[in-house]
Amino acid sequence: MNADFRINGKVIETERLILRSFKQADLDDFYEYASVEGVGEMAGWKHHDSIDESQKILNSFINNDKVFAICLKGNNKVIGTVGIEKYGLEDALTEFKNYYGRELGYVLSKDYWGKGLMPEAVNAVIDYLFNELDYDFLLCGYYNFNERSKRVQIKCGFKPYRSLTMKTQMGTKEQGTLMLLINPNKNIKFEFSHQETLIFE
Ligand SMILES: CC(C)(COP(=O)(O)OP(=O)(O)OC[C@H]1O[C@@H](n2cnc3c(N)ncnc32)[C@H](O)[C@@H]1OP(=O)(O)O)[C@@H](O)C(=O)NCCC(=O)NCCS
């Protein structure tokens, strides 16, 4: 099942990054990377055409308090996000019925790709969710054309769980892969009951 989640002032620090809640002052940084074509599109949403659009999304980040802003240490610039999202199909994915988890989603400014920053951010979030909040599992998905995101998930320990058609916010459908990470502190053996499951143990 989906665990309850709010950032609630939590700040996560890594070697090069600070992860924290969004604030209104982040608008310009957010618009700067969200308006670049080919960033949001890799995650299923169209790049922002106006700062008003970024403002609306920023307001929802602040109100819902489940998306971490990724800030570069030193200049405190916001260069991306890691969202602790609800996973979909909660009723259908019966193997998770008695366990707590969420789905991770992330985006990084194009200027910073290829430096290992997202694996650094995602690993720190995983550490927090598993070791402090005691979650049982995490899901994370990518569109099959997105090799970079696939690499991030593999490097963070996720295993292929399901192959499925995923909708984008642009009204299209893409073939994608849902990946699963089980909390290694726990001896969980999920009973995968669906034919489409990619994990066989
Ligand atoms: C996906 C994303 C978060 C990766 O973040 P990052 O910090 O650049 O990740 P990394 O530096 O670890 O690089 C990821 C991989 O991309 C690979 N890569 C670099 N250029 C590449 C290219 N042209 N084609 C394919 N892979 C490439 C790198 O080799 C690296 O893999 P490796 O460690 O095995 O060498 C970032 O590219 C991004 O924000 N993309 C747009 C939004 C998005 O895709 N979000 C995820 C939606 S599921």
PDBQT file of the ligand as one rigid body, heavy atoms in Angstrom, charges set to zero:
ROOT
HETATM    1  C1  LIG A 301      17.710  10.578 -16.118  1.00  0.00    +0.000 C 
HETATM    2  C2  LIG A 301      18.525  11.627 -15.388  1.00  0.00    +0.000 C 
HETATM    3  C3  LIG A 301      17.870  11.940 -14.069  1.00  0.00    +0.000 C 
HETATM    4  C4  LIG A 301      19.937  11.051 -15.147  1.00  0.00    +0.000 C 
HETATM    5  O1  LIG A 301      20.609  11.841 -14.179  1.00  0.00    +0.000 OA
HETATM    6  P1  LIG A 301      22.200  11.973 -14.167  1.00  0.00    +0.000 P 
HETATM    7  O2  LIG A 301      22.596  12.614 -12.911  1.00  0.00    +0.000 OA
HETATM    8  O3  LIG A 301      22.636  12.596 -15.437  1.00  0.00    +0.000 OA
HETATM    9  O4  LIG A 301      22.620  10.421 -14.165  1.00  0.00    +0.000 OA
HETATM   10  P2  LIG A 301      24.088   9.835 -14.395  1.00  0.00    +0.000 P 
HETATM   11  O5  LIG A 301      25.116  10.917 -14.388  1.00  0.00    +0.000 OA
HETATM   12  O6  LIG A 301      24.243   8.701 -13.453  1.00  0.00    +0.000 OA
HETATM   13  O7  LIG A 301      24.012   9.299 -15.883  1.00  0.00    +0.000 OA
HETATM   14  C5  LIG A 301      23.115   8.245 -16.197  1.00  0.00    +0.000 C 
HETATM   15  C6  LIG A 301      23.650   7.403 -17.336  1.00  0.00    +0.000 C 
HETATM   16  O8  LIG A 301      23.412   8.070 -18.570  1.00  0.00    +0.000 OA
HETATM   17  C7  LIG A 301      24.415   7.597 -19.444  1.00  0.00    +0.000 C 
HETATM   18  N1  LIG A 301      24.464   8.445 -20.635  1.00  0.00    +0.000 N 
HETATM   19  C8  LIG A 301      25.145   9.566 -20.850  1.00  0.00    +0.000 A 
HETATM   20  N2  LIG A 301      24.927  10.005 -22.088  1.00  0.00    +0.000 NA
HETATM   21  C9  LIG A 301      24.107   9.130 -22.667  1.00  0.00    +0.000 A 
HETATM   22  C10 LIG A 301      23.496   9.030 -23.944  1.00  0.00    +0.000 A 
HETATM   23  N3  LIG A 301      23.723   9.933 -24.889  1.00  0.00    +0.000 N 
HETATM   24  N4  LIG A 301      22.652   8.008 -24.184  1.00  0.00    +0.000 NA
HETATM   25  C11 LIG A 301      22.412   7.082 -23.235  1.00  0.00    +0.000 A 
HETATM   26  N5  LIG A 301      22.946   7.127 -22.007  1.00  0.00    +0.000 NA
HETATM   27  C12 LIG A 301      23.786   8.139 -21.736  1.00  0.00    +0.000 A 
HETATM   28  C13 LIG A 301      25.644   7.678 -18.606  1.00  0.00    +0.000 C 
HETATM   29  O9  LIG A 301      26.648   6.888 -19.185  1.00  0.00    +0.000 OA
HETATM   30  C14 LIG A 301      25.151   7.113 -17.278  1.00  0.00    +0.000 C 
HETATM   31  O10 LIG A 301      25.291   5.724 -17.200  1.00  0.00    +0.000 OA
HETATM   32  P3  LIG A 301      26.635   5.010 -16.635  1.00  0.00    +0.000 P 
HETATM   33  O11 LIG A 301      26.791   5.425 -15.221  1.00  0.00    +0.000 OA
HETATM   34  O12 LIG A 301      26.349   3.586 -16.795  1.00  0.00    +0.000 OA
HETATM   35  O13 LIG A 301      27.787   5.493 -17.466  1.00  0.00    +0.000 OA
HETATM   36  C15 LIG A 301      18.645  12.935 -16.234  1.00  0.00    +0.000 C 
HETATM   37  O14 LIG A 301      19.203  12.583 -17.483  1.00  0.00    +0.000 OA
HETATM   38  C16 LIG A 301      17.311  13.606 -16.447  1.00  0.00    +0.000 C 
HETATM   39  O15 LIG A 301      16.856  14.374 -15.618  1.00  0.00    +0.000 OA
HETATM   40  N6  LIG A 301      16.648  13.339 -17.585  1.00  0.00    +0.000 N 
HETATM   41  C17 LIG A 301      15.374  13.971 -17.914  1.00  0.00    +0.000 C 
HETATM   42  C18 LIG A 301      14.229  13.602 -16.984  1.00  0.00    +0.000 C 
HETATM   43  C19 LIG A 301      14.127  12.118 -16.790  1.00  0.00    +0.000 C 
HETATM   44  O16 LIG A 301      14.446  11.321 -17.650  1.00  0.00    +0.000 OA
HETATM   45  N7  LIG A 301      13.625  11.736 -15.616  1.00  0.00    +0.000 N 
HETATM   46  C20 LIG A 301      13.414  10.355 -15.281  1.00  0.00    +0.000 C 
HETATM   47  C21 LIG A 301      12.085   9.927 -15.722  1.00  0.00    +0.000 C 
HETATM   48  S1  LIG A 301      11.833   8.207 -15.389  1.00  0.00    +0.000 SA
ENDROOT
TORSDOF 0
